Amino acid sequence: MLGQVRRIEDDLRRESIDEDGSLEDDGEHDRLLPPSRKHDASLILADGRRVRRFISLSRLSFMSQREDPTEDHPFDLTKYLDRRCAKSVIAYVLASLLVLLPPVGALFPGDGKHFAATCCVYFFPARSVGHMVETVVLALSAMVFAVVVSIGSAWTAVACNAAKRPVLGHTIVLVFWLAGGVAILARWKELRRNPTVGVATSMSSIIFFTNITREGSARQTDLLQLDKVLAYVAVVLIGLIISFVVSLTIWPQYATESLRSQLSSAPEQLGRTLVLVTRSFLGSIEKNVAADSALERDVSAAFTRLHELLPALRRSLHEASFELRCAGRPEELTLFTQLIDTVCTLVDGLEALRASCDAQRHLLIHDGDEDFHATAHSIAREYMLRLGPVMKSVVYTARHATRDMADNGATIGALQFSNVHRALDLFKDASAHALSDVYRQPIFSQLALQQELAACEEVAASVDYFSTSLVHFITSLGQCMMLFDELRESSKGVVSRRALMRGLLSVMTSSPPYRPRLPRIRPSENLSHRVWRALSYLKRPEIKFAIKAGTGAALFALPSMIPWTRPFYVEWRLEWGLLSFFIVLNTSVGATYSAAWWRVVGSFLGTLLALGAWTLARGHSPVLIVIGALVATVCLPLILNPTIFNAPFGRFILLSYNLTALYAYTLSISGDDVDEGGKDPRIAVIAIHRTVSVTLGCLWGALFNAYVAPTKARTSLRRGISAVLLDFAAKWRPDRADDSGERLGYGRGDGHRYGSGNGDVPSIAELRVFLAQCPGEPRLRGTFPSEIFRELLDHLDRLCGAARVLETRGLPLLGARVAGVIKQPQEDLADALFLYGYMLGTAVWMRLGLPESLPAAAAHARERLLARLADYRLDRIARGCDPAASSSKTSTRTSPDRHLHPSDNLNDQDQTHDHISGTPFDEADYRPAFVHTLITGAIVRELDAVACLIRQL
């Protein structure tokens, strides 16, 4: 691949422009450059020489097609039998020796020695070292919590039994310790929404479920017995030590190295995407751009890969933070953080470039009649005539810079920095001249109607929007290059094991990210309102889920506290049903149904495998070791690849196998539990007990979640969509003003990344999770319309993307001279968008239908804003900057047919702005305003598409 890149570079150096200045046609509309602009086609090579060369973007982007190794056979398990799987199998086999080697097992009394293998499955060693450190901290925290609950419940039972108050003791243990403990774990799991936290809470619940419902707390003995608690602590510690040691000694993986590798691939993907987007923009001046669907698919695929890369970078940064903090390298962690933030900024810049492509394509294809199409294409071609070659030049230089950043072994030299800055300066100069030349075209003075003039202004603004967005991208790219250079000069060594062990005790688990709540209107602070606000804490989703989990667990564990039902609870091992209830319980009904189904099926398969293994082994531990290793080899690839396989399903199978086969071998050694065979374990009875217990727990979880304060995924999806629309509308609300009374523009004063989740407003990713859970919920109205909702979320995602661009590229950058002119039409547009978003959000929330046709108030307000901008710009040119064009442009401005609305007349404002009539005219003053109109046009189109989909619901 790299050799092919070098060959193409050599070809590019050999190619040249003809003597007459014409460019070779590569399908992207290179044209003859005017003599005064010939320097704009200059190309800066990697050695710093400035030459004139032909540039083919299609050849630069040949690497954009990537073959996915999992595309053909994504469910082929043999592809995932790698080192990660081998490490996890080794840890599992070592932990199972605690059961299968009697001399080792004799050191740990009790029948829970199989729990060491369970810990190795929960906290498998196939993680990076940083992730393993975090996992150990979380597991130890969960274990300490379980010990506190177990000892507290046992002490309460002993104290109440000594006071002859057994019923009070059962009540306190059941309500305070068991229900309260489950509620705390459920709230922790819901707040973090982290798989590692989920398995840590499961491990913790196993410990105190067994000690409360099966051991001393439920029996209410006169003595405080801690042997079972200490036995579980020892087994958990053994399992954690095995996983940690295997992770550090056998093919260790370092998150710091993984983060460096991902950061090295990020510039390459950014460069490919930049080339593809530029090709799409240059090709969009053709009337039939839909014919190049392959290029658009490549662009979409490139952005999909970028959007997959960003979460992976964040995860690797989080894991690497533990390694770097343990090693005492906080400066390197700061560099990594700044670099990832810069990569996110570059991705946002590419999104802005793509938005400008979409805006230009919409203007050139969908708007106006044939005459307007010809006029619009003429304007776009005129702009590309002057800027196309130099745009290719700066993209070529940026592509070289991204390849240098992707090269791990090379340091970015001063020459590469100079090349980028020189290419950027050339492009800025050419862009400014091209825009001025386009606006001097006679077509802008020949149009009679203001609507046509405004449309042409918008076409010119769309091409200029791309160039200014490209300038912002290249500027951010220069900052990214500096950070890459600083990172390579920093420490490149991996984290030493001694430093990790030294820093492990000082590393604390990171707290969950703070999610601010939406501001609420607070009435007068009387007593009733204070009580209401205090109780509103209980309305939070995580609190409601915690209360539900604690209540359900207490009701399921109630038979263990009643004397005549306790034998049944103990015989059928219902503590595992209680654990199953806690595992399958989710915030939504659909997710609970899905988890319950896979839990039951996985438990059945696991016990079936254990039954077969025990039959074949006939109690011989070497055979059980081999069979256990084979079962782990099949299940662990599912657990280690959650994005491809169903990880909980593989975990359920392997844990059920542990609970049946390893437990049966423990009984054959210890002779406990005579009802299940003792020294001669009845493996069928053990399997039936486990399967029935798990099934009862799953049924209880599904029914309890469905009929006790249910939260349906489709309801959460609708409310989430409504919250996104209402949050969007709130940014435009009329009462948003600063201290001086001026209305704030969109996105000012909020400080959060729009569409990424904020307080009561879920992110688009969270809404997609709800959508995936909806088909699993029963529905009398028929099949859930997943496709409509999926398309609706796609439009909301694009709406959020346009809003993010508007936060940084719209009115916040507008100068005072233009802001005063467009204040009233801009406020009219803000009011219209506020009402539009509020109406759609309310319709989704209240399940109201929309009429077939809606008032086009937002579109009309935007047209008036664009007309005001166009008229004022020409007025400024005519009065202060271009006397030669004054007569023609002034006559067009005073035509009575050119005003779409009485408030657009500038005659009343001439005296207001006379004091700036002598100010030199600069087209850059109007760029943010025209960007605002372009983005709001995309927003209006997305809102129209959302309204159309809401009608179908």
N, C-alpha and C positions, 0 to 999 in steps of 0.2 A: 504493500500500500504506500509506504513512504517513498519507495523508489519510483512508483508511478507519479507521485506528487512532484518529485524532483524532475522527472522527464518533462512533465507539463510546464514546469517553470522554465526549463531550457527552451521548450518550444515557444513560450511567450516571449522570451528574450530575443529569439531569432525573428519573430514576426514584427512587422513594421507597418506604419501607415504609408499609403501612397504619397507621391510627391504633391498631388493636388490637395492633400489633406483629407481625402475621403476614407472612411473606415470600412473595413471588410464587414459584410453583412452576416451576423450570426443569428438572425431571427429576433433580435431585440432592438431593432429600429435605430441603429447608429446612423447618423446623418452627417452631411458636410458641415464642418465647423466654420463659422465666420472667421475671417482673418484676424479680427481683433480678439477672438476668443481661443486661438489655437493653443495658447499655453494652458488652457483649462483641461486639455486632453493629456497632460503630462502624467507620466507614471514614475513613481519613486520605487526603485528596486531595493532588494534587501541590502545591497552594498552601499546604498545611499545615493547612487547615481539617478539623476532625473532625465528620463528619456521619453520618447513617444512610441508607444506600443499599442498593438491591438489586444484587447482584453475580452475573453470569452467567459462570461459568468457560468454558462452551462458546463464548461469544462472545469471551472473551479469548484462547482458543486457536485461533481460526479461521486464524491464520497458520501453524499447525503443518504444514499440507500444503504440500509443496514440489515443484514440478515439476522433474524432472531433464531437462536439455536433451539428454542423451545416451541417454535411455531408449528412444526410439522407434527410432532408427537409430544404434546405437553404433559401427558400422563404416563410417560415411560419412566418407571421408577429406577431403572438401571442407570439413567443419567445422573441420578442424585445420590448414588452410592460412592460418595467422595470422602475426603478426609474428615469433613465435619460429621458425617454419618459414622465413620470409623471411631472417632473420638467418643461420640455419644454411646456407641455400642460398648466400647471398652469400659467407660464409666458405669454403664448399667450392669455389665457382667461383674465388675469388681464389687459393686454394691450388693448384688445378689449373692455373692460369696458369704456375706454376713449371715445369710440363711442357709445356704447350701453347703457350707463348711462347718460342721458341728463344733470343732475346736474354737473357731472364731465366734460363732454364735453363742457359745457358752459364756462369753464375756459380757453379753448383754441379755439380761433376763427379760421374760415377757414374750408375748406372741405378736409384737408389732415390729419385729426386725425387718419385715418386708418393706417397711416404710422408708428405709434407706434407698432402696431401688426406686420407690416412688419419687423421692426427692431428686434423684438423678434424672428422672424423666421430667419432672417439673422444672428443675434448674439445670438443664443439660449443659455440658461444657462447650458445645459448638457455638461459642460466642466470642466476640472480641474480649480482650483482657479488661478493657474499660467497662464493657457491658457486664462482664462477670463480677467485677467489683461492685457495680450497682446492684446486681442480682443478689450477691451475698448480703449486702447491707439491708436490702428489702426483706430477704428471707429471715435474717436475724431479728429485724424489727417485728415481723409478723410472729415469729416464734416467742419473743419476749411477751408480746401481747397475749398470746395463747396461754403462756405459763401464768401470767397475772390473772387471767379469767379463771383458769383451772384452780389455782390455789385459792382465789377469792371465793369461788363457789364451794369448794371443799370446806374451807373455814366456816362459811355461813351455814352449811349443812351440819357440821359438827356442833357449832354453837347453838343452833335451834334445836337439835336433838338433845343436847344437854339440858336445855330449858324446857323440855317436853312440849315443844311447839313444832312438830314435824310439818304440819300443813303450812305454817308460816315460812318454814325453811324452804319447802318446795316452791312456794310462791315467789320468794325472793330470788332463789336460784333461777327459776324459769323466766321471770320477768326482767330482773335486773341484769343478771350475769349472762344468761343465754341470749335472750332477745336483745339486750343492750349490746352485747359483744357482736352479734350478727349485724345489728344496725350500724355499728361503727365500721366494721369491715365492708359492708355494702356501700356505705357512703364513701369510703376510701377508694373502693374499686370503681364507683361511678364517677368520682371526681377525676381520677387519674386516667381511666380508660386506657390502661397500659396492660398488655398481655402478661408481663412479668408481675405486675401488681395483682393481676387476677389469679395467677397460680400461687402467689404468696398468700393471698387471703384464703384460698382453698386449703393450702397446707395448714394454716393457722386454725381454720374451722375444724379440720379433722381432729386436731389435738384436743381442743376443748369440747367438741361434740362427744368424743369418746370418754373423756374424763367426767363430763357432767352427766350424760344420759346412761352410760354403761358402768362406770366405775363408782368411786366413793360418793360423789355429790348426790346421786339419785338414791343410793343405798342408805345414806344418812347413818354412817357408823359413828361410834363414839370416839374414834381416833382419827387424827389428821394423817391420811396416808398419801405420801408424795412419791411412792416408788414408781407408779405408772407415769406420772408427769416427768420425773427425772429420766425414766427409760426412753420416753419419746424425745426429750431434749437430746439425749446422747445419740439416738438414732438419726435425728435430723442433722446434728453436727457432723456425724460420720458421713452422711450423704453429701452435705455441702463441702466438706473437706475433700472428698473424692472428686467431685465435679471441679472444684477450684484447682486442685493439683493437676488433674488431667488437662484442664484448660491451659495452664501455664507451662506444662512440661511436654506435651505431645502436640506438635505442630501449632504453636501458639499464634494467635491472630491478634493484631494490634489495630485498634480503631484509628490510631494516628496514621498508620500506613494506608489504611483503607480510605481515610479522608483525603490524604494526599493524592491517591490514585483517582478518586472521584473528582477532585478539583482539577486534576490534569486533563480529565476527559471533558470537563465543563467548557473550557475555551474552544475545544474542537467542535462541540455541538453548537456553541454560540456562533462560531464562524460559519458553519454549514447553514444554519438557519438564516443568518444575515444574508448570505449569498442567495438562498432560495427566495427570501422575501423581496430582495432587490430585483431578481429576475421576474418575480410576479408583478412588481410595480412597473417595471419597464415594459412588460408585455401587456399591461392592462390598457394601454392606449389603443389597442386594436379593438375594433367594434365587436368581434366575436371572441372574447376571451374565454368563454365557457368551453371552447374546443380544447384548451390546454388543461384538461382535468387532471392529467397525471402530475403536472407541476403543483396544482392545488393539493392533491393528495400528499405529495412530498412535503409541502409546507405544513399541512395538518399533522403529519407523522412527526416532523421535526419538533413542533411545539408540544406534541404529546410526550415525546422523550424528555424535553426540557422540564415539563411539569412533573414528570416522574422523578427527575434528577433532584429537584429542589427538596422534596421531603427526605430523600435518601441522604442528602448533604446535612440536613438538620439532625437526622438520627445519628449519623456518624459523628457530627460535632458534639452531640450530647454524650455519646459514649467516649469520645476522645477527651472530653473535659475531665473525666475521672482519671484517665491515665496521666494527663498533663498536670493535674493538680497533685496527684500522688508523686509525680517526678519533680515537682517544684518548678514547672515551666509555665507560669501564668502569662508571660509575654507572648509566647507562641500561641496560646489559646486565644488571646486578644486578636492576634493577626488572623487566625482562622476565622474568628467571628466576623471581623471586618471584611474579610475576603468573601465570605458567603453572603453577607449583606450586599456587597458590590455585585456579586453574581445575580442576586435577586433583582437589583436595580437594572442590570443589563437585560434580564428577561422581561422586565416591565418595559424597557426601551424597545425590545423586539415586538412586544405586544402593541406598543404605540405605532411602530412601523407597519405592522399588519393591519391595524385599525385604519391607518391612512390609505393603505391599499384598498381595503373594503370600501371606504368612503369614496375614493376616486372611481372605483369600478361601478359603484351604485350611481354616481353622477353621470358617468359616460354611457351607461347602458339603460338604466331604468327611468331616468328623468327626461321629460321634454319630448318634443317631436323630432322628426328627421333633421329639420334645419338646425335645431338646437344641438343635436348630436354632432352634426358637421362642425358647428362653431366650437363646441366643447373639445372635440378631437383636435381641431386646429390650435386651440390654446395649449392643450397638453403637449402636442407635437412641437410647438414653438418653444416650450419650456425644455423639453427633452433634447431639442436640437442644440441647446446651449449647455445643458447640464449633464446629459446622459454619459458622455465619455469620462468626464471628471468624476462623476458618481461611481462609475466602474473602477476608476483609479483608486479612490479612497476605500472602496470595498475590497479591492485587491490587496492594498496595504494592510487593512484590518485583518484580512484572512491570513496574511503572513504572520501578523502579530499573534493571532490566536494559535497558530501552529507552534510558534516559538514558546508560548506559555504552556502548551500541552507537552512540550519536550521536557521531561523531568531532569535530564542530565545537563541541560544548558541553562546558562544564566542570561537573562535579557540584557543586552548591551545598550550602551547609550545611543548607538546608531539606530537601533530599532525604535527607541523612544523618539528620536529626532525624526525618523521617517513618518511615524504616526502624526506627530505635530505638524510637520510640513504638509503632509497630505490633507490634514484637517484645515489648515490655513488656506490652501489652494481651493478646497471645496467651499469654504465659507465665502471667499471672494467671488468664486464663480456663481454661487447660489444667489448672492446679493445682486450681481449684475444681471443674472438670468431673470430674476423676479422683476427688476426695474424694466428690462427690455420687454418682458411680456406685458406689463401694464402700459407700456407706451404704444402697444399695437392699436391700429385704428379701430379695431372692432369695439373697444371700450367706449369710444366716442360716437359710434354709429348707431348703437342700440337706442331705441326710442322709449321703451317701457322699462320702468324700474325693476320689474320682476325679471326680465331677461338680463338686465345688467347685474342684478344680485346673483342670478344663477351662474353667470360667467365669472363673477368674483369668487363664487364658491369653488368653481372648477380650478381657478388659479390658486386659491388657497389650499386646495387638496394636494396639489403637487408640491407646493411650498411646505405644507405640513410634513410631508415625507422627508424633505431635505433637512428641515429643522430637527425632526426626530432623529435623523441620522447623525446630525451634529452632536446631539445630546448622547447618543449611543457611543460614538467614537470618543467623546470626552470621558464618559464613564469607563470605557475600555482602557484609556490611559491610566486612570486611577487603579484599575484592576491589575494592569501590568506592574505598576509600582508595588502593589501589595504582594504580587507573586514574587517579585525580585527580593523584597524584604523577607518573605517566608523562606526562600531558598538560602538566603544568607544566615538565617537563624539555625538553631540546632536541628540536624537531620537524623540524629540517632533515635533508635527506638527506646521505649521505656524499659529500664532494667527491672529485673524481678526483685532485686533487693530494694529498689526505690518503691516499687509497688507494695511490697510487704510493709515497708516503713510508713507509707502514707495511707494504708488501708484503714487504720484506726482513726485517722483524722478526716476521712472523707465522709460527709453526711449526704444522705439522699436529697436530691433537689426537690424543693416544694412545688406543688402544682402551680401552673401559671395562673396569675390573677386575671379573672375575667370580670371586668367592671359591669355593673348592672346599668340598665338604661335609667336615666333620671325620671323620677316619679313626682307628680304634683302632690305636695303636702299641704293639706288644709290647716286650719287653726289647730294648735296643739292642745286640745282638751284631753281629758282622761280616756274617753272612748277611742279617739284617734290614736293615742299612744298605745293602747291595748291592741288595736287593729294592726298597727305597724309592727308591734312585737310579735304578733301571731302570724304576720305575713311571711316570716322566716320559714314557717312550716310549708309554705306553698312552693318552695324551691324544689326542682325535680329530684335532686340528690337526697333531700330530706324526706320527701314522700316515698322514694324508693327504699331508703333505709328503714323507715317505719314499716313499710309493707314487708320487707324481708325479715325484720325482727318478729313481727306478728305471725307471719306464716311459719317461721322456724319454731316459735314457742308453741303454736298449736300442734305442729307435727310431733314435737318432743313431749307433749303432754302425757301420752300413754306411759312414758318411762317413769313418770312421777306417781302414777296411780298403782296401788299394790296389785289389783286384779288384772291389769293390762300389761304390767311390766314384764312378766314371763314371755308374753307374745313378742314384745318389743325386743327383748334380749335374744330370743330364739331365732328370730328372722333377721337379726342384725340390722335393725332399722336405723342405726346411726349412719349407715351408708346411704340410706334413703334420705336422711336429713341433709347429708352432704350433697346428694344429687339435687335436692331442692335448691340449695344455695347456689350450686354451679349453674343450673339451667335458668334460674330466675334472672330476667333482664328487664330493662325499663319498658320495652314494648312487647305486646302480645306475640307478634310475628317472630321476633328473635327468640322468645321463650319456647314457642312451638318448635322452631327449627333446632334449638339446642337440646330440647327434650327428646326429639326424635333421634338425633345422632347419638345422644347419650344412651338411649335404650338399645339401639342397634349395635353400637360399639361395645356395650357391656355384654350383650348376648354373644357377639363374636369372640370377645376376649375370654369369657367363661368356656365357650365351646373349644377354643384352642387349648385352654388349660386342661379341660377334660381329656382331650386327645393326647396332650403331652404327658399327663400323669399316667394314662393308660399305657403309653409306649415306654415310659421310663421305669414304671413299676417301683417308684421310690428311690431310684439310683440318682444321686446328685450329679455325676458327670453328664448323664444323658439330659438332665434338666438344664444344666448349664448350656449345653449345645443348643437345645431347643429354644431356651430363652434368648440366646444370642440371635438365632434365626428370626424369632418373632420380633425382636427389637430392630433387626436389620430391615424388616419390612415396614414397621410402624414409624421408625424415627425419620425417614425421609419425608413422610407426611407432616410430622411435627416441625421439622426444620425448615420447611418451605411453605409457610402459611399463605403466601400470595398465589400459590399454584394449587395446593391441595387443601383439604379440610383438616387443619391441624388439630382441632378438638377431637375429631373422629379417631385419628391415629392415637391420640393420648388416651381416649376412653378405652380403646382396645387393649393397649399395653398395660394400663393400670388395672383393668379387670383381670387380665392374665396374672399380674402380680398378686392381686387380692385373692385369687383362687389357688393357683399352683404353688406359689411360695408360701402362702398361709397353710396349705395342706402339708407341705414338708415340715413347717414349723411344728404343727400338731403331731406329726409322726415322730418327732424328737422329744417334745415336751410332754405329750400325753394330755394336754389340757382340753377343755371343751368336749366332754364325753358325748354330748348330744350330736356332735358332728364327727364322731368316730374315735377321737382321742389318738392313741398310738396307731390305729388303723383307720386313717381318715376316709370318710365317705365322700369322695370327691363330687359325686352327683348331688348330694345334699348340700354341700358347700356352694356349688355352682347355682343350684336353684335358689338358695337363700340370698345369694348376692344379686341374682337377676331380679327376683321378686322385690327385694328391697330397693334396688335402683329404679325399677319400674314404678313402684308406689311413690317414690320421691319425685320422679319426673311428672307423673300424673298430678300429684298434689301441686307442684310448681306451675304446671300449665293451667289447671283449673283455678288455682288461687289468683294467678296473675290475670286470668281472663275475666273473672267475676268479682274480684275485690279491687275496687278503684283501678280499673283497667286503663292502660295507656296504649292505644293502638298505634301501630307504626304509620298507618295512613292518616290518622288524626295528627300525629306529630309532623308528618310530611306537609299536610295542608297548613298547619299553623306555622311551620317553619317558612314555607313559601310566602305566606302572608306577612310574617315578621320581616323577611328580606324586603318585600315591596314597601311595607310601612316605614322601615328604616330608610329606604331610598327616598321615600316621599318626605320624611322628616328633615332630610338635608336641605330641602327647598322650602321649608315652611316659612311663612311671612314673618313670624315673630323672632327669627334668628337674627339678632343684631349685636354689634359690639358696643363698647362703652360710649362711643360717640353717637350712637343711634343709627349708624349705617348698617344696612343689611349685609350679612356675611354671604360671600359667594359659596358655591358648593364645595364641601370638603374642608372648609376652614374651621379651625377650633375644635376638631374632633380627635385627631391624633391616633386613628387606628386604620389598619389596612382594610379597605372595604371589601366585603365578600369573604373574609377569613374568619368570621365568627366574632361576636362582641356582645358579651352579656346575654341578654335575652334573645339575641339574633343568632341563629345557627349559621355555620358556614355551608357553602355549597357541597363540600365533601361530606359533611354530616347529613345533609338532606339526601345525598346519594345512598348513604348507608340505610336511612329509613326506607328509601325506595326499594332497595334490595330485600328488605324484610317484609314489605307489603304483600307480595304474592303468597306468603306462607300463612296469612290470616284468612279464616273463613269469611265469605262475603256472599250474602243472599242475592245481591244485585248482579252477580255474575263475575266474570274474570276482571281482575283489577286492571285498569288501563295503564299499564306500565309504560308503553311506548309514548303515550301522550305526556305523561309526567316526565319521562326522560328527555323528551324534546323541550318541555317547559323548563327543566333545569338547565339545559344547554343554553337557552335564551337568557335565563337569569345569570348564568355564568358570564356570557358576553356582556350583559348589562353591567355586572359588577366590574368587568374589565374596563369598559368604557368609563365607568365612574372613577376607577383608580387613575386612569389617564387624565381625567378632568381635574382631579385633585392636584396634580402637579403641572399640567400643561395648559390649564384654562385661565379663568379670570384672576386667580391669585397673582399672576405675573403681568397683569395688564397695567399700563401706565395711567396716570391720573387724567391726562388730556383726553384719552379715548373713553375711559371709564365714565366720565361725566356725560358724554354724549349718549352712550347706550344704556344709561342707568335705568330709565323708565322701560324701554322694551325688554331689557334683561330681566327686570323684576316681573314683567308680565309673563315672560317665558318661565321664570321660576315658579310663579303662581300656578301656571297651567300644568307644569310637570308635577308639582306638589299634589294638585287635585287628581291628576291622572294616576299617579302611583298610589295615592290614598284610596281612590275608588277601586282599583284592581286588588289591593291588599284586603280591603274590606269585603269585596265580593268573594274572595277565596276563603276568608275567615268565616263568613256567615253563610257560605254555600249559596250565594245569590247568582242568578243568571244575568248575563249581560245582553243588552240589545244588539241587534245585528249591525247597527251603525252607531258609532260614538262621535261626539263633537270633536272636530280636529283643532281644538283650541291650541294645543301645544305646537302643532305644525304651523299654524297661522302665526302664532307669536314668534316662532323662530324665523319665519319669512320676514316679518316686520323688523326683527333684530338685524338680519342680514341686509335688508334694504337700507336701514339706517346707517349701518357701517359703510356700505358701498357709496351712498350719497355723501356722507361726511368725508370719506377719503377723497372723492373727486372734488369736493368743495375745497378741501385743504390744498390740493394740488393746484387748482385753478386760481385761488386767491393768493397763495404765498410762495409757490415753488415752481410753477411751470407756466409763466405768462403766455408762452406761445400756444399752449393748449387751452388757455382760459376761455376763449370765446366759444369754441365747440363744446367744451365740457360744461360751461355755465349754461349754455342754451339747453343742453339735455337735462340739466338739473332743474330748470324752471319749467319744464314741460308739465302741464296739468295731469297728464296720463301716467306720470311716473310714480305717484304716491299711492301706496296701497292703503294707507290709514291716515286720517287727519293729524294724528299725533306725530307722524313721521316728518312733518314739514320742518325744515331746518331754518326757515326764515326767522322764526321766533327765537332761535338760538344763536343767530349770527352775532348779535351784540354781546351775548354772553362769552363767546369764544374769540372776539376780536383781538383780545390781548395775546393770543397765541398765533395769530395769522402770520406773523413774521418769523415764527419758529421754523427752522429747517425741517423739511418733511422727511420722514424715515418710514419706509414700508415695514420695518421691524416693529414699529409701535402697534401695528394692527394685527400682527401674527397671532398673539394670544387670543384676541377677540375672534378671529376667523377660526382658530382651532376650537374655540368654545362652540361656535355654530356648527362645525363639522361633527364634533363629538355629540352634541345634543341632537343632531340629526340622526346619528346612529342610535342614540338612546330612545328617541321617539319611535324609530323603526322596531327596536326590540320590544318596547312596550306594546306596540300594535300587534306584534307576533304573540306576545304573552296574552293579550286580550283575546286574540283569535283562539288560542288553545284553551283558555278558561271557558269560552263558550262551548267547546266540545265536551267539557266535563259536566 
